[in-house]
Amino acid sequence: MSAATEDRIHYTLPSVTELELRYVADAAAHGWGPRCYDYIQRFEADFARHLGVRHAIATSSCTGALHMGLAALGVGAGDEVILADINWIATAAPIHHLGATPVFVDVLEHSWCLDPARVAAAITPRTKAIIATHLYGNLCEMQALLELGERHGIAVVEDAAEAIGSVHHGQRAGSMGRFGSFSFHGTKSLSTGEGGMFVCNDSALFERVLALSNHGRVAGQARQFWPEAIGFKYKMSNLQAALGCAQLERIDELVGAKRRILAAYRERLGDLPLHLNSEDPGCINGCWMPTAIVDAGLGFDREALLADFKADRIDGRTFFWPLSMLPMFEPRPDNVVSYGLQGRGINLPSYHDLSEAQIDRVCAHVRRHVQGLRHG
């Protein structure tokens, strides 16, 4: 490895130890034939136990988990699904693929997650579901959203792609809605390279999604290659699941490292006119990706900061765009919080082995660009 590579500060990397290598090697050597699902079934059972839910289905992505879950809820043409405007496209894509309409509502300034008051105002007779995305580990106001869903007979589902390790008043993110979905992309705190998980407590919903995940074949069907419906192929491989099993055994260590890194950023940047990921009373933030939002009206030049990062071999990412800004959707400039956040937000490096010296290096650049900014 070159000195330049060693000196690079990546925005995120998976943490892989001897345990992961041993499990994957075992799956590669022995996980075939009658054992081709061994690690998948183990990963599903262990993940359900960790989350405190009845059912889990390992998938090829969080997007696939959302797609199947919404399909199993009957979301289709003519329906509307409410979601936060600040989001990654993966949350909206399944809605579009099912022929439904995504309805983008504004977010709260402090959490960057759904504003329950704006959700309530957006509900119509066509509303079929509300997707609560726990952005960057921040938690949605689940009690308010679940009450809205109960009052209107609308399913509230959780996009917990970025929220493994986050806990809302004793309940883990992803375990509170009608179903939850997770991502294990290579950037995530728990990684299988690509991959995801569908979770729920509703046994009937689980059976529908289980059949959809296997090309519409219902469990227990005696006739081989007999699907009952047109389904999907969003399955995780045994090799990926082996990696996931090892990662899950280390989940407290992995989330603990993320929380340490965010705490270090808070300590170093707390005097600046910006705020980092939120953690409301009674909640725990899994701290997937430390994100700084510079106060409005200060003339912050994010692109200049990113350019300085790049020159110093530091990776940084911009805050997610409001989806309604993208060319395939109708603009929603009335979502003033979402539209105001994007240009002021930056994701900071957060891979598990980030050192104190590297954090100092990142913060020196942030401080140089933010300290001394004034309104007007």
C-alpha positions as CSV (number, residue, x, y, z in Angstrom):
1,M,0.0,0.0,0.0
2,S,1.4,3.4,-1.0
3,A,2.0,6.2,1.5
4,A,-0.7,8.3,-0.2
5,T,-3.2,5.5,0.2
6,E,-2.3,5.0,3.9
7,D,-2.7,8.7,4.4
8,R,-6.2,8.9,2.8
9,I,-9.2,9.4,5.1
10,H,-12.1,7.4,3.7
11,Y,-15.6,8.5,4.4
12,T,-16.5,5.0,5.3
13,L,-15.2,1.4,5.1
14,P,-16.4,-1.9,6.5
15,S,-14.7,-3.4,9.5
16,V,-13.6,-6.9,8.6
17,T,-11.8,-9.2,11.0
18,E,-10.7,-12.8,11.2
19,L,-14.2,-13.8,12.3
20,E,-15.7,-12.6,9.0
21,L,-13.0,-14.3,6.9
22,R,-13.5,-17.6,8.7
23,Y,-17.3,-17.6,8.2
24,V,-17.1,-16.6,4.6
25,A,-14.4,-19.2,3.9
26,D,-16.7,-21.9,5.5
27,A,-19.6,-20.8,3.4
28,A,-17.4,-20.9,0.3
29,A,-16.1,-24.3,1.1
30,H,-19.2,-26.0,2.5
31,G,-22.3,-23.8,1.9
32,W,-23.7,-25.6,-1.1
33,G,-26.3,-28.3,-1.9
34,P,-28.3,-29.0,1.3
35,R,-26.3,-26.3,3.2
36,C,-26.9,-23.5,0.7
37,Y,-29.2,-21.7,3.0
38,D,-27.5,-22.4,6.3
39,Y,-25.9,-18.9,6.9
40,I,-29.0,-17.1,5.4
41,Q,-31.3,-18.8,7.9
42,R,-28.9,-18.2,10.7
43,F,-28.5,-14.5,9.8
44,E,-32.3,-14.0,9.6
45,A,-32.9,-15.7,13.0
46,D,-30.0,-13.8,14.7
47,F,-31.1,-10.5,13.2
48,A,-34.7,-11.0,14.2
49,R,-33.5,-11.8,17.7
50,H,-31.3,-8.8,17.9
51,L,-34.1,-6.5,16.7
52,G,-36.7,-8.0,18.9
53,V,-39.1,-8.9,16.0
54,R,-40.7,-12.2,15.0
55,H,-39.7,-12.4,11.4
56,A,-36.8,-11.4,9.1
57,I,-36.0,-12.1,5.4
58,A,-32.5,-11.5,4.1
59,T,-32.6,-9.6,0.8
60,S,-30.2,-8.3,-1.9
61,S,-30.8,-4.7,-0.8
62,C,-32.9,-2.4,1.3
63,T,-34.6,-1.2,-1.9
64,G,-35.7,-4.8,-2.5
65,A,-37.0,-5.2,1.0
66,L,-39.0,-1.9,0.6
67,H,-40.3,-3.0,-2.8
68,M,-41.6,-6.4,-1.6
69,G,-43.0,-5.0,1.6
70,L,-45.0,-2.3,-0.1
71,A,-46.2,-4.8,-2.7
72,A,-47.3,-7.1,0.0
73,L,-49.3,-4.2,1.6
74,G,-51.1,-3.8,-1.7
75,V,-49.6,-0.5,-2.8
76,G,-50.3,0.0,-6.5
77,A,-51.6,2.3,-9.2
78,G,-53.7,5.2,-7.9
79,D,-52.2,5.0,-4.4
80,E,-50.1,7.6,-2.6
81,V,-47.2,7.0,-0.3
82,I,-45.9,9.8,1.9
83,L,-42.2,10.1,2.6
84,A,-39.6,12.7,3.5
85,D,-38.4,15.0,0.7
86,I,-34.8,14.7,2.1
87,N,-34.0,11.1,1.2
88,W,-32.1,8.9,-1.1
89,I,-33.8,7.9,-4.3
90,A,-34.0,4.2,-3.2
91,T,-36.9,5.1,-0.9
92,A,-39.0,6.5,-3.7
93,A,-38.0,4.1,-6.5
94,P,-40.2,1.1,-5.2
95,I,-43.2,3.4,-5.0
96,H,-42.8,4.4,-8.6
97,H,-42.1,0.8,-9.7
98,L,-45.5,-0.2,-8.1
99,G,-47.3,2.4,-10.1
100,A,-48.1,4.5,-7.0
101,T,-47.3,8.2,-6.4
102,P,-44.6,9.4,-3.9
103,V,-45.8,12.4,-1.9
104,F,-42.8,14.4,-0.6
105,V,-43.3,16.3,2.6
106,D,-40.9,18.5,4.6
107,V,-38.7,17.5,7.4
108,L,-37.8,18.8,10.8
109,E,-34.8,21.2,11.1
110,H,-33.2,19.4,14.0
111,S,-33.6,15.7,12.9
112,W,-33.9,16.0,9.1
113,C,-36.7,13.4,9.4
114,L,-40.4,13.5,8.6
115,D,-42.4,16.4,10.1
116,P,-45.5,14.7,11.5
117,A,-47.6,17.9,11.1
118,R,-46.7,18.0,7.4
119,V,-47.5,14.3,7.1
120,A,-50.9,14.9,8.6
121,A,-51.6,17.7,6.2
122,A,-50.6,15.5,3.2
123,I,-52.9,12.5,4.0
124,T,-55.7,12.0,1.4
125,P,-58.1,9.2,0.8
126,R,-55.5,7.8,-1.6
127,T,-52.8,7.5,1.0
128,K,-51.7,3.9,1.4
129,A,-48.6,4.1,3.5
130,I,-46.1,6.4,5.3
131,I,-42.4,5.7,5.0
132,A,-40.5,6.8,8.1
133,T,-36.8,7.2,7.0
134,H,-34.4,7.4,9.9
135,L,-31.9,9.6,8.1
136,Y,-28.2,9.2,9.0
137,G,-29.1,7.3,12.2
138,N,-31.5,10.1,13.3
139,L,-34.9,8.9,14.5
140,C,-38.3,9.9,13.2
141,E,-40.9,10.9,15.7
142,M,-42.4,7.4,15.7
143,Q,-45.1,7.9,18.3
144,A,-46.7,10.8,16.4
145,L,-46.4,8.9,13.0
146,L,-47.8,5.7,14.4
147,E,-50.8,7.6,16.0
148,L,-51.4,9.2,12.6
149,G,-51.3,5.8,10.9
150,E,-53.7,4.3,13.5
151,R,-56.1,7.2,13.2
152,H,-56.3,7.0,9.4
153,G,-55.9,3.3,8.9
154,I,-52.6,3.8,7.1
155,A,-49.5,1.6,7.3
156,V,-46.4,3.2,8.8
157,V,-43.3,1.5,7.6
158,E,-39.7,2.1,8.5
159,D,-36.8,2.7,6.2
160,A,-34.0,1.9,8.7
161,A,-31.3,1.5,6.0
162,E,-29.1,4.0,7.9
163,A,-30.3,3.3,11.4
164,I,-28.9,0.0,12.7
165,G,-28.0,0.7,16.3
166,S,-30.5,3.5,16.7
167,V,-33.1,3.0,19.5
168,H,-36.3,4.9,20.1
169,H,-37.5,4.7,23.8
170,G,-36.3,1.1,24.2
171,Q,-37.4,-0.1,20.7
172,R,-34.8,-0.6,18.0
173,A,-35.2,1.3,14.7
174,G,-37.0,-0.9,12.2
175,S,-39.0,-2.8,14.8
176,M,-41.9,-0.3,15.3
177,G,-43.7,0.0,12.0
178,R,-45.8,-2.4,10.0
179,F,-42.5,-3.6,8.6
180,G,-38.9,-2.4,8.6
181,S,-36.1,-2.5,6.0
182,F,-32.3,-2.4,6.4
183,S,-29.3,-1.9,4.2
184,F,-26.0,-3.8,4.5
185,H,-24.3,-1.9,1.7
186,G,-20.5,-1.7,1.9
187,T,-20.8,1.8,3.4
188,K,-23.1,0.8,6.3
189,S,-22.2,0.1,9.9
190,L,-23.0,-3.6,9.4
191,S,-22.0,-4.6,5.9
192,T,-22.4,-7.6,3.6
193,G,-21.1,-5.7,0.6
194,E,-24.6,-5.5,-0.8
195,G,-27.7,-6.7,0.9
196,G,-30.6,-5.9,3.2
197,M,-33.3,-7.2,5.5
198,F,-37.1,-7.1,5.6
199,V,-38.4,-7.4,9.2
200,C,-41.9,-7.5,10.7
201,N,-44.1,-8.9,13.5
202,D,-47.1,-9.6,11.3
203,S,-47.0,-13.3,10.4
204,A,-49.4,-12.9,7.4
205,L,-47.4,-10.1,6.0
206,F,-44.2,-12.1,6.5
207,E,-45.7,-15.1,4.5
208,R,-46.7,-12.8,1.6
209,V,-43.2,-11.2,1.4
210,L,-41.6,-14.6,1.8
211,A,-43.5,-15.9,-1.2
212,L,-42.8,-12.7,-3.2
213,S,-39.1,-13.0,-2.4
214,N,-39.0,-16.5,-4.0
215,H,-40.6,-15.7,-7.4
216,G,-44.1,-16.1,-5.9
217,R,-43.6,-19.6,-4.6
218,V,-45.5,-20.3,-1.4
219,A,-43.7,-22.2,1.4
220,G,-44.9,-25.7,1.6
221,Q,-46.1,-25.9,-2.0
222,A,-45.8,-29.6,-3.0
223,R,-45.5,-28.9,-6.7
224,Q,-42.0,-28.0,-7.7
225,F,-41.4,-24.8,-9.7
226,W,-45.1,-23.8,-9.0
227,P,-45.4,-20.0,-8.3
228,E,-48.8,-18.7,-7.0
229,A,-48.0,-15.2,-8.3
230,I,-45.4,-13.2,-10.1
231,G,-42.8,-12.3,-7.5
232,F,-39.3,-11.0,-7.2
233,K,-35.8,-12.2,-7.0
234,Y,-34.3,-10.2,-4.1
235,K,-32.5,-12.9,-2.3
236,M,-29.2,-12.7,-0.4
237,S,-26.5,-15.2,-1.1
238,N,-25.2,-17.6,1.5
239,L,-21.7,-16.0,1.2
240,Q,-23.1,-12.6,2.0
241,A,-25.1,-14.0,4.9
242,A,-22.0,-15.6,6.4
243,L,-20.3,-12.1,6.4
244,G,-23.5,-10.7,8.0
245,C,-23.5,-13.4,10.8
246,A,-20.0,-12.4,11.8
247,Q,-20.8,-8.7,11.6
248,L,-23.9,-9.1,13.7
249,E,-21.9,-10.9,16.4
250,R,-19.8,-7.7,16.6
251,I,-22.7,-5.2,16.3
252,D,-22.1,-3.6,19.7
253,E,-18.5,-3.0,18.8
254,L,-19.4,-1.6,15.4
255,V,-22.0,0.7,16.6
256,G,-19.9,1.7,19.6
257,A,-17.1,2.8,17.2
258,K,-19.6,4.9,15.2
259,R,-20.8,6.6,18.4
260,R,-17.3,7.3,19.5
261,I,-16.5,9.0,16.3
262,L,-19.6,11.2,16.4
263,A,-18.9,12.1,20.0
264,A,-15.4,13.1,19.0
265,Y,-16.7,15.4,16.3
266,R,-19.2,17.0,18.8
267,E,-16.3,17.7,21.2
268,R,-14.2,19.4,18.6
269,L,-16.9,21.2,16.6
270,G,-19.4,22.0,19.3
271,D,-18.5,25.7,19.5
272,L,-19.1,26.3,15.8
273,P,-22.4,27.6,14.2
274,L,-23.5,24.1,13.1
275,H,-25.3,21.1,14.4
276,L,-24.6,17.4,14.1
277,N,-26.8,14.3,14.1
278,S,-29.6,14.6,16.7
279,E,-30.3,12.4,19.7
280,D,-33.5,13.2,21.5
281,P,-34.1,12.3,25.1
282,G,-34.9,8.6,25.5
283,C,-33.3,7.8,22.1
284,I,-29.9,6.4,21.0
285,N,-28.5,7.4,17.6
286,G,-26.6,4.6,15.9
287,C,-24.5,7.3,14.3
288,W,-24.0,5.7,10.9
289,M,-22.6,8.9,9.3
290,P,-21.7,12.0,11.2
291,T,-23.3,14.9,9.3
292,A,-22.8,18.6,9.9
293,I,-25.4,21.2,9.0
294,V,-24.0,24.8,9.1
295,D,-26.4,27.4,10.4
296,A,-28.5,29.2,7.7
297,G,-27.6,32.6,6.4
298,L,-23.8,32.4,7.1
299,G,-22.5,32.2,3.5
300,F,-21.0,28.8,4.1
301,D,-19.2,27.6,0.9
302,R,-19.5,23.8,1.1
303,E,-17.9,23.2,-2.3
304,A,-14.8,25.0,-1.1
305,L,-14.6,22.8,2.0
306,L,-15.0,19.7,-0.1
307,A,-12.2,20.9,-2.5
308,D,-9.9,21.3,0.5
309,F,-10.9,17.9,1.8
310,K,-10.0,16.4,-1.7
311,A,-6.7,18.2,-1.8
312,D,-5.8,16.7,1.6
313,R,-7.0,13.2,0.6
314,I,-10.1,13.4,2.8
315,D,-13.4,12.0,1.5
316,G,-16.5,14.0,2.1
317,R,-20.1,13.7,0.8
318,T,-22.8,16.2,0.3
319,F,-26.1,16.0,2.2
320,F,-28.9,14.3,0.3
321,W,-30.8,16.3,-2.3
322,P,-34.6,16.9,-1.8
323,L,-36.1,14.3,-4.1
324,S,-38.5,16.9,-5.5
325,M,-35.5,18.7,-6.9
326,L,-34.6,15.8,-9.2
327,P,-35.7,16.0,-12.8
328,M,-38.1,13.0,-12.6
329,F,-40.3,14.6,-10.0
330,E,-42.3,17.8,-9.6
331,P,-40.6,20.5,-7.6
332,R,-41.8,21.2,-4.1
333,P,-40.1,24.5,-3.1
334,D,-42.8,24.8,-0.3
335,N,-40.7,22.2,1.5
336,V,-38.6,25.0,2.8
337,V,-36.7,23.1,5.4
338,S,-35.6,20.4,3.0
339,Y,-34.6,22.9,0.3
340,G,-32.7,24.9,2.9
341,L,-30.7,22.0,4.3
342,Q,-29.1,20.6,1.2
343,G,-26.5,23.3,0.5
344,R,-25.5,23.6,4.2
345,G,-24.9,19.9,4.9
346,I,-21.8,17.7,4.6
347,N,-21.2,14.1,5.6
348,L,-17.9,13.6,7.6
349,P,-15.6,10.6,7.5
350,S,-16.7,7.9,9.9
351,Y,-15.1,4.5,9.2
352,H,-14.7,2.4,12.4
353,D,-10.9,2.7,12.7
354,L,-10.8,6.4,12.2
355,S,-8.1,7.7,14.6
356,E,-8.1,10.8,16.9
357,A,-5.4,12.3,14.7
358,Q,-7.5,11.8,11.6
359,I,-10.5,13.3,13.2
360,D,-8.4,16.3,14.2
361,R,-7.3,16.6,10.6
362,V,-10.9,16.6,9.3
363,C,-12.0,19.1,12.0
364,A,-9.2,21.6,11.2
365,H,-10.6,22.0,7.7
366,V,-14.2,22.3,9.0
367,R,-13.1,24.9,11.5
368,R,-11.2,26.9,8.9
369,H,-14.3,27.2,6.7
370,V,-17.0,27.7,9.4
371,Q,-15.3,29.6,12.3
372,G,-15.9,33.3,12.0
373,L,-18.9,33.1,9.6
374,R,-21.5,35.7,10.5
375,H,-25.1,36.4,9.5
376,G,-25.6,38.9,6.8
